[in-house]
Amino acid sequence: MSEYENLTKLWKEQNEVLEKWRHSLLRQAYELREAVIKEIGAPEWAVTSFGAKSNRRYVEVVDLSQDDTPQLLSLENSVTDRGEIIFGLSVVLENAPNTFPKSAFHQTMAVRYNKQQAEYVLWSRSGDRPEQGENWSNDKSAMARKFVESLTKHFSFDPFEAPIKKSSIGFIAG
């Protein structure tokens, strides 16, 4: 076998491994979504437009790389040079089922592999790094609780107490 053929073989093998790795990272983001659903007890589907023409999940994995409405996360352009997928966990909140308005709130998250273990962290979009004081964790249940704590903290803010602080929680009117 020539060196060229050997390099081609190695390249093909590496591409297969990289593709499996990217799909596995994406699967880990969706597994974290399932942990959040279990943590908060969210129903599966929310009607998000009048006439029931548009449905979405109450908790969804979204791509927050665009400044407009988040889209479902895909593998295209989602893996960073550092080997992380940066994504949003979005939760639809409402006054009551089948009522409007509904609002979607999202928290930026990241997942990576470290020593064969998936690790998660609350992510700072503005700093392009983990949120201050946050550490990577391989415990999905603990990360789901952190997600809920982050939303709870966001919704517990009293604007009469102090000036509004910039938050990593996003808001989309539904």
C-alpha positions as CSV (number, residue, x, y, z in Angstrom):
1,M,0.0,0.0,0.0
2,S,1.4,3.4,-1.0
3,E,1.6,6.3,1.6
4,Y,-1.2,8.0,-0.3
5,E,-3.5,5.0,0.0
6,N,-2.6,4.7,3.7
7,L,-3.3,8.4,4.3
8,T,-6.6,8.1,2.4
9,K,-7.6,5.1,4.6
10,L,-6.7,7.0,7.8
11,W,-8.6,10.0,6.6
12,K,-11.8,8.0,5.9
13,E,-11.6,6.2,9.2
14,Q,-11.2,9.6,11.0
15,N,-14.1,11.1,9.2
16,E,-16.3,8.1,10.3
17,V,-15.2,8.6,13.9
18,L,-15.8,12.4,13.7
19,E,-19.3,11.9,12.3
20,K,-20.2,9.4,15.1
21,W,-18.8,11.9,17.6
22,R,-20.8,14.8,16.3
23,H,-24.0,12.7,16.2
24,S,-23.3,11.6,19.8
25,L,-22.8,15.2,21.0
26,L,-26.2,16.0,19.4
27,R,-27.8,13.0,21.1
28,Q,-26.4,14.1,24.4
29,A,-28.1,17.5,24.0
30,Y,-31.4,15.7,23.4
31,E,-30.8,13.4,26.4
32,L,-30.3,16.6,28.6
33,R,-33.7,17.8,27.2
34,E,-35.3,14.5,28.4
35,A,-33.7,15.1,31.9
36,V,-35.2,18.6,32.0
37,I,-38.6,17.3,30.9
38,K,-38.4,14.8,33.8
39,E,-37.3,17.4,36.2
40,I,-40.1,19.9,35.5
41,G,-42.8,17.5,34.5
42,A,-43.6,19.3,31.2
43,P,-46.2,17.9,28.8
44,E,-44.9,16.8,25.4
45,W,-46.5,19.2,22.9
46,A,-47.6,22.9,23.0
47,V,-49.9,24.5,20.5
48,T,-48.1,27.7,19.7
49,S,-50.3,29.3,17.1
50,F,-54.0,30.0,16.6
51,G,-55.8,27.3,14.6
52,A,-53.4,24.6,15.8
53,K,-51.3,24.9,12.6
54,S,-48.0,25.1,14.5
55,N,-47.0,22.8,17.3
56,R,-43.7,22.6,19.1
57,R,-42.5,20.7,22.2
58,Y,-42.7,22.4,25.5
59,V,-39.0,21.7,26.0
60,E,-36.8,21.7,22.9
61,V,-33.2,21.8,21.9
62,V,-32.6,24.8,19.7
63,D,-29.9,26.6,17.8
64,L,-29.3,30.0,19.2
65,S,-26.5,31.1,16.8
66,Q,-28.9,33.4,14.9
67,D,-30.3,36.5,16.5
68,D,-33.8,35.8,15.2
69,T,-36.2,33.1,16.3
70,P,-34.3,29.9,17.4
71,Q,-34.5,26.9,15.1
72,L,-34.2,23.2,15.9
73,L,-30.5,22.3,16.4
74,S,-28.8,20.4,13.6
75,L,-25.2,19.3,13.1
76,E,-24.4,22.0,10.6
77,N,-22.1,24.6,12.1
78,S,-23.0,23.5,15.6
79,V,-19.7,22.0,16.8
80,T,-17.1,24.6,17.9
81,D,-13.4,24.4,17.3
82,R,-13.1,23.4,20.9
83,G,-15.2,20.4,20.4
84,E,-18.4,21.6,22.1
85,I,-22.0,21.9,20.8
86,I,-23.5,25.2,22.0
87,F,-27.3,25.0,22.1
88,G,-30.3,26.3,23.8
89,L,-32.8,24.5,25.9
90,S,-36.1,26.3,25.3
91,V,-39.1,25.9,27.5
92,V,-42.6,27.2,26.5
93,L,-44.6,28.6,29.4
94,E,-48.3,29.5,29.4
95,N,-51.1,30.6,31.7
96,A,-53.0,27.5,30.9
97,P,-53.1,24.8,28.2
98,N,-54.6,25.9,24.9
99,T,-54.5,29.5,25.9
100,F,-52.5,32.4,24.6
101,P,-50.1,34.1,25.0
102,K,-47.4,31.5,25.3
103,S,-43.8,32.5,25.8
104,A,-40.6,30.5,25.1
105,F,-37.6,31.1,27.4
106,H,-34.2,29.6,26.6
107,Q,-30.9,29.0,28.4
108,T,-27.7,28.6,26.5
109,M,-26.0,25.3,27.3
110,A,-22.9,23.4,26.0
111,V,-22.0,19.7,25.8
112,R,-18.6,18.2,25.1
113,Y,-16.8,14.9,25.7
114,N,-14.0,14.7,28.2
115,K,-12.3,11.3,28.8
116,Q,-15.2,9.4,27.1
117,Q,-17.8,11.2,29.3
118,A,-20.4,13.7,28.2
119,E,-20.1,16.9,30.2
120,Y,-22.6,19.8,30.3
121,V,-22.5,23.4,31.5
122,L,-24.6,26.6,31.5
123,W,-23.0,28.7,28.7
124,S,-22.5,32.4,28.4
125,R,-23.3,33.5,24.8
126,S,-21.7,36.9,25.3
127,G,-18.5,35.5,26.8
128,D,-18.4,32.4,24.6
129,R,-17.4,30.4,27.7
130,P,-19.1,28.7,30.7
131,E,-21.2,31.1,32.7
132,Q,-19.2,32.7,35.6
133,G,-18.9,30.2,38.5
134,E,-20.1,27.3,36.4
135,N,-18.2,24.0,36.0
136,W,-18.6,21.2,33.5
137,S,-20.7,18.3,34.9
138,N,-21.3,14.8,33.6
139,D,-24.5,14.5,35.8
140,K,-27.5,15.1,33.5
141,S,-30.0,15.2,36.4
142,A,-27.8,17.8,38.2
143,M,-27.6,19.9,35.0
144,A,-31.4,19.7,34.6
145,R,-31.8,21.0,38.1
146,K,-29.3,23.9,37.3
147,F,-31.4,24.7,34.3
148,V,-34.5,24.9,36.5
149,E,-32.6,27.0,39.1
150,S,-31.5,29.4,36.4
151,L,-35.1,29.9,35.2
152,T,-36.3,30.2,38.8
153,K,-33.7,32.9,39.5
154,H,-34.7,34.7,36.4
155,F,-38.4,34.7,37.3
156,S,-37.7,35.6,40.9
157,F,-36.1,39.0,40.0
158,D,-37.9,42.0,41.5
159,P,-37.3,45.1,39.4
160,F,-38.4,47.3,42.4
161,E,-35.4,46.0,44.3
162,A,-32.6,46.9,41.9
163,P,-31.8,47.8,38.3
164,I,-32.5,45.1,35.8
165,K,-29.4,42.9,35.3
166,K,-28.5,41.4,32.0
167,S,-29.5,37.8,32.0
168,S,-28.4,34.8,29.9
169,I,-32.0,33.7,29.8
170,G,-33.6,34.6,26.4
171,F,-37.2,35.4,25.8
172,I,-39.3,34.9,22.7
173,A,-42.9,36.0,22.6
174,G,-45.1,33.3,21.3
